[in-house]
Structure formats: structure tokens, C-alpha cells
Amino acid sequence: MKLKSFNYFLGLSIIFFNSLLFSEEKVDIWKNNKETVNETTQIDEKRTQETSNPSLSTRIKATDKIQIQEGSSIQLEEQKVYGIYDPANYDFNLNMWSTTKATDLRSSLKRLNKIELSKSSSEILEAILLSFSYPPQGMTEKEFVDLKINWLIENDRLDLIESFLKQNDQFESKSKAVEYLVNKNIASGNIKEGCEKARFIDAKIKDAYLEKFKIYCLVFNDKKPEAQLLLNLLREQKQSNNFYDDKINFLLGVTDKTTNKINEENLLNFYLSAVTIVNFKYEPTKKTKPEIWTYLNAANLIKLEDASDKDKLKELEIAANNNQLDKNKIFEIYRQIPFNLNTLINAKNNYKTLNESDARALIYQKYLLSDSVETKIEFLFLLEELFKKNNFTNIYSKFLSDRIEEIGVQNLPKEYQEPALARIKSDEELLLGKVKYNDKILHQSKILKYIVEGEKQSKVQKDIDKIFKKITRNKKYFISAKDLALVDALITDGFSLPPNFKYSELIKELDVPKNLLQLAENNQKAFLALKIVEIIGEDEPYQLDSETIFFLINLLNKTNLVTIRNKVLNSALPKRI
């Protein structure tokens, strides 16, 4: 068949790259079940679902009117919404930002960027930012979607970036998102996976870097004729350069030699340098880009050729402490440093005569050679002090935690157990533990099964009747702010309390911040939830004081943000073992 046009043939050659994925991918970040709520809440949810769209970015017609609050409405001209989650999943709707000013959102996010958020705070923020919605007042569609993409990139959420690309067709930041996804796969040495992600590169994305990667993927998958065609087109558009042409021509077999120059301009160029230069060697510096460091780690290209090169070892230790180099690499190097038998036998004294890097290497080797638990933990703690001396604790903290868990705290001598326990970097499940219900304390009672386990309302109501009766009989019992937080949730969700329980009287001395109360009254759900993320911040909810827990729950109840409320309660109230 004779083709009439180059472009037509080109289109046939690369059609497999231009497919779009329409399946929706949801990521559940909420460990606690969303509970049944009262009739009012159910009605509100139904209305929310009617105005929400969990599918691909949705276009709203110019004739559609969206109610903001009583007495006002706005009219939108063909406006798209972008996100991952159905807003109704978190008790929001498409208008969740419509009554909030763009300046308020920007200011809040600016403050949050300065905080290392806890797991709970991050999960709530994720739900807020990635729910489909219209932008706040004074923010363009472009800025709003950029805000979402930038957050995903800054937090290295590869899974969510891919999900976002699947659920949203075209947006101005798409090339940025795809490029980040591609680069992460190159950096990890997973080129096959990176090439699969190239499916997100469609004809509407005009990005020379991504086109170059697409061409390399064709070479990688032994589709050289298609690669040659795309390369020719790239040259015609003057989007290629001499370095790239040289590397691709070499890989295509057009030329039999290539330059030995290492190009660090971007990750793709560096990767092409590495795979085309025989006996490739590269010495990273402080100026080396993070993604190149990652690739060097993945490709096992960082080695200490000369164990006596202490300056080089120090550079690698600094890199590991700065999260540029895989920390395990340092311990591999420590094992390779030679010491004579006498030095090892008397390591406890001899390390003091050595330079700092050699001292750490000696004590590490002594730890490896130790055969008793007591000796092992002694050298592990000594090694910790040596890392602290150079402010290299980032290298060692996780290593120490893992070694203590391997030994088992219970197997350590008693004098080491408490300090060892304090050094374990536990995950949330280990930290929180299993819920132990205590019916003598209201906010720890089995009433919590409603929040923690999704217990049926009818069963919970019976528990309420029994436990409240027991509590009110105890004249010495003190009703705490945590108790009242639980009670506030129960009242909101339609449970009946004993008539002699004077809730309104008990909460008189508990203040809710007026600025936050105003947000609730104005139905600024999303912005209120964002402010709550600010308040929780670096802590988990169980680390907050009782009064703060109460007013957070009270505000979340006022705005029917039940899913977030239950997440906070699940952390803040139960006793765990």
C-alpha cells in the first residue's frame, strides 16, 4: 500500500501511544468505616451526591445554576472540575470551595507547607484537595489544578498522580505530571514501567522531553522503524539536539560510536549517557540533582573503589544523611574497611584513636561480630553516639530501630529496655494498637464500637442506655471534654440520651473558636476542614488536648463532616493496647 502522506503513516505507526484510559481508580485512605447518620445527614448526603460527579473531569453547562447558600447563586460558563475522589465520599460537594476566597486557600496551604504533617493530617488534606470541585472565588481553573498537581509531586504520590491522569482528560499541567511520573521510573531503573506510563503522552501534549522519551521507549521495545520516524519528525520541528541525536543514532545502529561525554542537563540525558558509555563511571557532587542520585542508587553505580579514600567516604555519608544516597550503602562500605584482628578485639578502646568514619566502621563491624544480646545492644548504642557526633542521625535512626525490633525489646537487659523502646520507629498500627473498651470511662466504652467497628445503631443505643446509667450513678465520675466530644457526635447522629444528662449545661465552659465557628455557619466546609488540618498539624488526634478534641468534633458535627469526624474520634478517644 502506497502512503500519500508522511503524517498519515506516522499516525498509523504510533497509534498505540494515543489511547486514553477511562477507568476510575479510587484509593481508600480511611481505615475506619463511615457510619450511619441521622435522617437529616442522609438527606444532605443525597443532595450532595446529586451535584457530585465521581467520573472524569466534568463540564458544566452555562445554563446550570449552583446554589451556594440561602439567597445567593452563581452561574458558571462551561467549567471543568478536576480531582480523584467523589466529594460525597467525604461529605463534601462540588461547591465545597465556592464560598471561600482564593487568598484564604493560598495562605492556609502556605502555612501547611512549613509543617511536617502527621499521617492523619495528610490523609484529611488529601481528601480535601483531591475531591472533584469548583475552584474558590478568585482562582482560575488552571491555578486550581496546578495546586493539586504540585501537591501530588511535592509529596511524591506516584499512585495518585497516575490515578489523576486516568480520571482527568486534558489540563495544562498534564505534561508536568507525566514527566514526573516518567522520571521517577527512569530514576528507579524501571524503564519498562516508565515506557508503559508513556501511554499518557498523547497528541495534545506538546513536550519535547516526553517525545524524546517516547522515542527511546520505541528503541527499548525494539520498534526501531517507528522510533526513526518520530526522531525525523522531532528534528523537523527543531525539538532535538546534537547530544540526543548522537545517542539515539547509536542505539538505532545508524552509527557505531558515540560520545563519552556525560550530560547532566536532565535525567533522560544522564540515563542515555549511562547506557551508552562502556564502563560508565560518575562521581556525584553536592550539585548533583536528586533524581540523578536516585538513579545512581538504583543502578548500583555508587561505589567506594578505594577504602582508604576518607574524603570520598565522608562525602557519601553526607549524601546519605541528606537522603541522596541509599543509607544501606554506607553500612555496606563500613563492612569493606579492613581492620586487623587486634584492633577488632579491642574495638571499645581503639575506636577513639581513629578518624570519625573509621571509628563508626570499626564499631559497626564489632556489632556484627558480637554474639550476645547485651554486647550487640551496647555497641548499637555506642554507634548511635558516634553518628550523633557528626549530626548523621538520619543515617542511623531507622537502622537502629530495625535492629532493636530484630532483637526484641523483651530480650534486652532491663536497663536497656526503656531507651530501646524510645528508639523504635513504629508504624501507626503498632503505635496505636488494638482497642480495649473500658465501660467505666464514657469515651473509652463500647459505645465507641459505633465509630471504630461500625456497630449497628440499635445495638449502640442499648449500650448507651446501660453505660450512661452506670456513669450517672457514680457521683464521683467527672465528665471530661473527651466524653462530651463523643456525646456531641451521638446527639448529631440521632441517638437518645438519658433526660437527666444535662449536655447543654456541661458544655458551657467549653469554647469553640469564633473564627472557626463562623466558617461552619457560612458552610465553608472545605476551608474549615483545611483549618482543622492546620490545628492537628504534626500531631495525631490522640495527642491533642481534650478541649481541642471537643471543639474539633463540635465543628465537624455542625458541618456534617461525619467521615472526617469519625477519623478524628477513632484516633483520639479509644484506649489501645
C-alpha positions in Angstrom: 0.0 0.0 0.0 1.4 3.3 -1.0 1.0 6.1 1.6 0.1 9.5 0.3 1.4 11.4 3.3 4.1 11.1 5.8 1.8 12.2 8.6 -0.7 9.5 7.8 2.0 6.8 8.0 3.3 8.4 11.2 -0.2 8.3 12.8 -0.5 4.6 12.0 2.9 3.9 13.5 2.3 5.5 16.8 -1.4 4.9 17.3 -0.8 2.7 20.3 0.6 5.6 22.2 -2.6 7.6 21.8 -5.0 5.6 23.8 -6.8 7.1 26.8 -7.8 5.2 30.0 -11.3 5.9 31.2 -11.5 3.5 34.1 -11.7 5.2 37.5 -9.2 4.2 40.2 -10.1 5.0 43.8 -7.7 4.9 46.7 -9.2 4.4 50.2 -7.2 6.3 52.8 -9.7 5.9 55.6 -9.3 2.9 57.8 -12.4 3.5 59.9 -15.8 2.8 58.5 -18.2 5.6 57.6 -21.1 5.2 59.9 -24.8 5.6 59.5 -26.0 9.1 60.4 -29.4 10.6 61.2 -32.1 11.4 58.8 -31.0 15.0 58.3 -27.5 13.9 57.4 -28.8 11.3 55.0 -30.8 13.8 53.1 -27.8 16.1 52.9 -25.7 13.3 51.5 -28.3 12.5 48.9 -28.3 16.1 47.8 -24.6 16.1 47.7 -24.4 13.0 45.5 -26.8 14.6 43.1 -24.5 17.5 42.5 -21.3 15.4 42.5 -19.6 13.7 39.7 -17.0 11.0 40.5 -16.1 10.3 36.9 -13.7 12.0 34.6 -13.4 15.8 34.6 -16.9 17.1 34.2 -18.0 20.0 32.1 -20.8 22.2 33.5 -23.1 23.9 31.0 -23.5 27.7 31.1 -27.2 27.3 31.9 -26.6 25.4 35.1 -27.1 27.3 38.4 -25.4 26.1 41.5 -26.8 27.2 44.9 -24.2 28.5 47.2 -26.2 29.4 50.3 -29.5 30.8 51.1 -30.3 33.9 49.0 -27.4 33.6 46.5 -26.4 31.6 43.5 -23.7 31.6 40.9 -23.8 30.8 37.2 -20.8 29.1 35.6 -19.7 29.1 31.9 -18.6 25.7 30.8 -16.3 25.0 33.7 -14.4 21.8 34.3 -13.7 20.2 37.7 -10.6 18.1 38.4 -9.8 15.6 41.0 -9.7 11.9 42.0 -12.4 11.4 44.7 -16.1 11.8 44.6 -16.6 14.7 47.1 -19.7 13.0 48.6 -17.3 10.3 49.9 -16.1 12.8 52.4 -19.3 14.7 52.9 -18.4 17.5 50.5 -19.9 18.5 47.2 -18.8 20.3 44.0 -19.3 23.7 45.7 -17.1 22.9 48.6 -14.8 25.8 47.8 -17.3 28.2 46.2 -17.8 30.4 49.2 -14.0 30.5 50.0 -11.7 33.2 48.8 -8.6 32.1 46.8 -6.3 34.2 49.1 -7.5 32.2 52.1 -6.8 28.9 50.5 -3.3 30.1 49.3 -2.4 31.4 52.8 -3.5 28.2 54.5 -1.6 25.9 52.1 1.5 28.2 52.5 1.4 27.6 56.3 0.8 23.9 55.9 3.9 23.6 53.6 6.0 24.6 56.5 4.7 21.8 58.7 5.6 18.1 58.6 2.1 16.8 58.8 1.1 13.7 60.6 -0.4 10.7 58.8 -3.9 11.7 59.8 -3.4 15.3 58.8 -2.0 14.3 55.4 -4.9 11.9 54.7 -7.5 14.6 55.5 -5.6 17.1 53.4 -5.5 14.6 50.6 -9.3 14.1 50.7 -9.8 17.9 50.7 -7.5 18.7 47.8 -8.3 15.8 45.5 -12.1 15.8 45.7 -13.7 17.0 42.5 -14.8 20.6 43.0 -15.0 24.1 41.5 -12.2 26.5 42.4 -12.5 29.1 45.2 -13.5 32.6 44.5 -10.8 34.5 42.5 -8.9 31.4 41.5 -8.6 30.2 37.9 -9.2 26.7 36.7 -5.5 26.5 35.8 -4.2 27.6 39.2 -6.6 25.2 41.0 -5.5 22.2 39.0 -1.8 23.3 39.3 -2.3 23.4 43.0 -3.4 19.8 43.1 -0.6 18.6 40.8 2.1 20.4 42.7 0.9 18.9 46.0 1.0 15.4 44.5 4.5 16.0 43.2 5.8 17.6 46.3 4.5 14.6 48.3 5.8 12.1 45.8 2.4 10.4 45.4 3.0 8.4 42.3 -0.1 6.3 42.8 -2.3 9.3 43.0 -0.6 11.1 40.1 -1.4 8.1 37.9 -5.0 8.0 39.2 -5.3 11.7 38.5 -4.1 11.2 34.9 -6.6 8.4 34.4 -9.6 10.3 35.7 -8.9 13.7 34.1 -8.6 14.2 30.3 -6.8 17.4 29.4 -5.4 20.0 31.7 -2.5 22.5 31.4 -0.3 20.8 34.0 -0.6 17.4 32.3 2.9 17.3 30.8 4.4 18.2 34.2 2.6 15.3 35.8 3.5 12.8 33.1 7.1 14.0 33.1 7.3 13.5 36.9 5.8 10.0 36.6 8.3 9.1 33.8 11.3 10.5 35.6 10.5 8.6 38.8 10.5 5.4 36.8 13.8 6.3 35.0 15.4 7.1 38.3 14.3 3.8 39.8 15.8 2.0 36.8 12.4 0.7 35.9 12.4 1.7 32.2 9.8 -0.9 31.2 7.3 0.6 33.7 8.3 4.1 32.6 7.6 3.3 29.0 4.2 1.9 30.0 3.4 5.3 31.6 4.2 6.9 28.2 0.6 6.0 27.3 -0.4 9.2 29.0 1.6 11.1 26.3 -1.0 11.9 23.7 -1.0 14.2 20.7 -2.3 17.1 22.7 0.8 17.2 24.9 3.5 19.3 23.2 6.6 18.5 25.2 9.9 17.8 23.6 11.3 15.9 26.7 8.4 13.5 26.7 8.6 13.0 22.9 12.3 12.1 23.3 11.4 9.6 26.0 8.7 8.1 23.8 11.3 7.6 21.0 13.7 5.9 23.4 10.9 3.6 24.5 10.3 2.5 20.9 14.1 1.7 20.7 13.9 -0.1 24.1 11.0 -2.2 22.8 12.8 -2.9 19.5 10.5 -0.8 17.4 13.3 1.0 15.6 11.4 2.0 12.4 8.8 3.8 14.4 11.5 5.4 16.5 13.3 6.6 13.4 10.1 8.2 12.0 9.4 10.0 15.3 13.0 11.2 15.5 12.9 12.6 12.0 9.7 14.5 12.9 11.3 15.8 16.1 14.2 17.1 14.0 11.9 18.7 11.5 10.2 20.5 14.4 13.7 21.5 15.7 13.0 19.9 19.0 16.0 17.7 19.1 19.7 18.4 19.7 23.1 17.0 18.8 23.6 15.1 22.0 20.2 13.3 21.8 20.6 12.6 18.0 24.0 11.1 18.7 22.7 8.8 21.4 19.6 7.6 19.6 21.5 7.1 16.3 24.0 4.9 18.2 21.1 2.9 19.8 19.4 2.6 16.5 22.6 1.2 14.9 22.8 4.2 12.5 26.3 4.9 13.9 28.8 2.6 15.6 30.2 5.0 18.1 29.0 7.7 20.4 30.4 10.5 22.6 31.7 9.6 26.1 30.5 13.0 27.3 28.2 12.7 30.3 25.2 15.0 30.0 23.6 16.0 33.3 21.1 18.6 31.8 18.2 16.3 32.7 17.6 12.7 33.8 16.9 11.3 30.4 20.2 12.7 29.0 22.1 11.3 32.0 20.4 7.9 31.6 21.3 7.8 27.9 24.9 8.6 28.9 25.0 5.8 31.4 23.6 3.1 29.0 25.7 4.0 26.0 29.2 4.6 27.6 31.3 1.5 28.2 32.5 1.2 31.8 30.4 4.2 32.8 31.8 6.0 35.9 30.4 9.1 37.5 31.4 10.9 40.7 28.4 12.8 42.2 28.8 16.1 44.0 26.8 18.3 46.2 25.4 19.9 43.0 24.2 16.6 41.6 20.4 16.6 41.0 18.3 14.4 43.4 16.8 12.3 40.5 20.4 11.5 39.3 21.3 10.4 42.8 18.3 8.2 42.9 19.3 6.6 39.5 22.8 6.1 40.7 21.5 4.2 43.7 19.1 2.1 41.7 21.7 1.2 39.1 24.3 0.4 41.8 26.7 3.0 40.3 27.9 4.4 43.6 30.9 2.6 44.9 34.0 3.4 47.0 36.7 2.0 44.9 39.4 2.9 47.5 38.5 2.2 51.1 41.4 4.5 52.2 39.8 7.5 50.5 38.3 9.0 53.6 37.3 12.3 52.0 35.2 10.4 49.5 33.6 8.3 52.3 32.7 11.5 54.2 31.0 12.8 51.0 29.0 9.7 50.7 28.0 9.8 54.4 26.8 13.4 53.9 24.8 12.4 50.9 23.2 9.5 52.8 22.3 11.8 55.7 20.7 14.2 53.1 18.6 11.4 51.7 20.5 11.5 48.4 22.2 8.1 48.8 20.7 4.9 50.0 21.6 4.7 53.7 22.3 1.0 53.5 25.1 1.7 51.1 27.1 3.3 54.0 26.9 0.2 56.1 28.0 -1.9 53.1 31.1 0.4 52.8 31.7 0.1 56.5 31.9 -3.7 56.2 34.6 -3.4 53.5 37.0 -1.2 55.5 39.9 -3.5 56.7 40.9 -3.8 60.4 43.5 -6.1 61.9 42.4 -8.7 64.5 43.8 -6.9 67.4 42.0 -3.7 66.5 38.7 -5.5 66.3 39.3 -7.4 69.6 40.0 -4.1 71.4 37.5 -2.0 69.4 36.0 -0.4 72.6 39.3 1.4 73.2 40.8 1.6 69.7 37.9 3.4 68.0 38.9 6.6 70.0 42.2 6.7 68.1 40.6 6.6 64.6 39.0 9.2 62.4 35.3 9.6 62.7 34.3 7.4 59.6 36.7 4.6 60.5 35.5 4.7 64.2 31.9 4.1 63.0 33.1 1.4 60.7 35.0 -0.4 63.5 32.1 -0.3 66.0 29.7 -1.4 63.3 31.9 -4.4 62.5 32.3 -5.2 66.2 28.5 -5.2 66.5 28.3 -7.7 63.6 30.8 -10.0 65.3 29.1 -9.8 68.7 27.4 -13.0 69.8 25.4 -11.9 72.8 22.4 -9.6 73.0 23.9 -7.5 75.7 27.1 -6.8 73.7 25.1 -6.2 70.5 22.9 -3.5 72.1 25.9 -1.9 73.8 27.7 -1.4 70.5 24.5 -0.3 68.8 24.1 2.5 71.4 27.7 3.4 71.1 27.4 3.6 67.3 24.4 5.9 67.8 26.6 8.3 69.8 29.2 8.3 67.0 26.6 9.2 64.4 25.2 11.9 66.6 28.7 13.4 67.0 28.7 14.3 63.2 24.9 15.1 63.1 24.4 12.0 61.0 21.5 10.7 62.9 19.3 10.5 59.8 21.6 7.7 58.5 21.3 5.7 61.7 17.8 6.2 63.3 15.9 3.7 61.1 18.8 1.3 61.1 18.8 1.3 65.0 15.1 0.9 65.1 15.1 -2.1 62.8 18.0 -3.8 64.7 16.2 -3.4 68.1 13.0 -4.9 66.6 15.0 -7.8 65.3 16.5 -8.5 68.7 13.2 -7.8 70.5 12.9 -5.3 73.4 11.8 -8.1 75.7 15.1 -9.9 75.1 17.2 -6.9 76.2 18.7 -6.4 79.7 16.3 -4.4 81.8 18.4 -1.2 81.8 18.3 -1.1 78.0 14.6 -1.8 77.5 13.2 1.7 78.1 15.8 3.6 76.0 15.5 0.9 73.3 11.7 1.2 73.2 12.0 5.0 72.7 14.1 4.5 69.6 11.7 2.2 67.8 10.2 4.0 64.7 6.8 2.2 64.7 4.1 2.5 62.1 0.7 3.7 63.1 -0.8 0.3 63.8 2.0 -0.6 66.1 1.8 2.8 67.7 -1.9 2.7 68.3 -2.5 -0.9 69.0 -5.8 -2.8 69.5 -8.8 -1.0 71.1 -9.5 -2.0 74.6 -13.0 -0.9 75.7 -13.5 0.3 79.2 -17.1 0.9 80.3 -16.1 2.8 83.4 -15.0 5.7 81.2 -17.6 7.1 78.8 -15.3 8.0 75.9 -13.5 4.6 76.2 -16.6 2.5 76.5 -18.1 0.0 74.0 -20.3 2.8 72.7 -17.2 3.5 70.6 -17.9 0.4 68.6 -20.2 2.6 66.6 -17.2 4.7 65.5 -14.5 2.0 65.4 -16.3 -1.1 64.2 -19.5 0.2 62.6 -21.8 -1.3 65.2 -25.5 -1.1 64.4 -27.3 1.9 65.8 -29.9 -0.3 67.6 -27.1 -2.2 69.5 -25.3 1.0 70.3 -28.4 2.6 71.7 -28.8 -0.2 74.2 -25.1 0.2 75.2 -25.7 4.0 75.6 -28.7 3.3 78.0 -26.6 0.9 80.1 -23.4 2.9 80.3 -25.0 6.3 80.9 -27.0 4.7 83.7 -23.8 3.4 85.2 -21.9 6.7 84.8 -24.7 8.8 86.3 -24.9 6.5 89.4 -21.2 7.2 90.1 -21.3 10.6 91.9 -17.5 10.8 91.8 -17.4 10.4 88.0 -16.0 13.5 86.2 -17.5 14.2 82.7 -14.4 15.1 80.6 -14.2 17.1 77.4 -13.5 13.8 75.5 -16.7 12.4 76.9 -18.6 15.4 75.6 -16.9 15.1 72.2 -18.4 11.6 72.0 -21.8 12.8 73.3 -21.8 15.6 70.7 -21.3 13.0 67.9 -24.1 10.8 69.4 -26.6 13.6 69.5 -25.7 14.7 65.9 -26.2 11.2 64.7 -29.7 10.9 66.3 -29.1 8.8 69.4 -31.2 9.3 72.5 -29.5 10.3 75.8 -31.0 10.0 79.3 -33.1 13.1 80.1 -31.1 13.7 83.3 -27.8 14.1 81.3 -27.5 17.9 81.1 -25.3 18.2 78.0 -26.1 21.9 77.3 -25.1 22.8 80.8 -21.8 20.7 80.7 -20.5 22.4 77.5 -20.9 26.0 78.7 -17.3 26.2 79.8 -16.0 24.7 76.6 -15.4 27.4 74.0 -15.3 26.9 70.2 -13.0 29.5 68.4 -15.3 32.1 66.9 -13.4 32.3 63.6 -13.9 28.6 63.1 -17.5 28.8 64.2 -18.0 31.5 61.6 -16.7 29.2 58.9 -19.2 26.5 60.0 -22.1 28.9 60.0 -21.1 30.1 56.5 -21.0 26.5 55.3 -17.3 26.8 54.3 -16.9 23.0 54.7 -13.6 22.6 52.8 -11.9 25.6 54.3 -13.0 24.6 57.8 -11.6 21.1 57.2 -8.3 22.7 56.0 -8.1 24.8 59.1 -8.6 21.6 61.2 -5.7 20.1 59.3 -3.6 23.1 60.4 -4.7 22.6 64.0 -3.9 18.9 64.1 -0.7 19.6 62.2 2.3 17.4 63.1 0.3 15.5 65.8 -2.1 12.6 65.6 -5.5 13.4 67.1 -4.9 11.3 70.1 -2.0 13.7 71.0 -4.3 16.7 71.2 -5.7 18.0 74.5 -9.3 17.2 75.4 -10.7 20.7 74.9 -9.2 20.8 71.3 -10.7 17.4 70.5 -14.1 18.6 71.7 -14.3 21.8 69.6 -12.9 20.0 66.5 -15.7 17.3 66.8 -18.3 20.0 67.5 -17.3 21.9 64.4 -17.3 18.8 62.2 -20.7 17.8 63.6 -22.1 21.3 62.8 -21.0 20.9 59.1 -21.9 17.2 58.8 -18.3 16.2 58.0 -19.0 12.8 59.5 -16.3 10.9 57.7 -13.5 13.2 58.9 -15.1 13.4 62.3 -15.1 9.6 62.7 -11.4 9.5 61.7 -10.5 12.0 64.4 -12.6 10.2 67.0 -11.1 6.9 66.1 -7.7 8.2 66.9 -8.5 10.5 69.8 -10.8 8.5 72.1 -10.2 4.8 72.4 -7.7 3.2 74.8 -5.4 1.0 72.8 -3.0 -1.8 73.8 
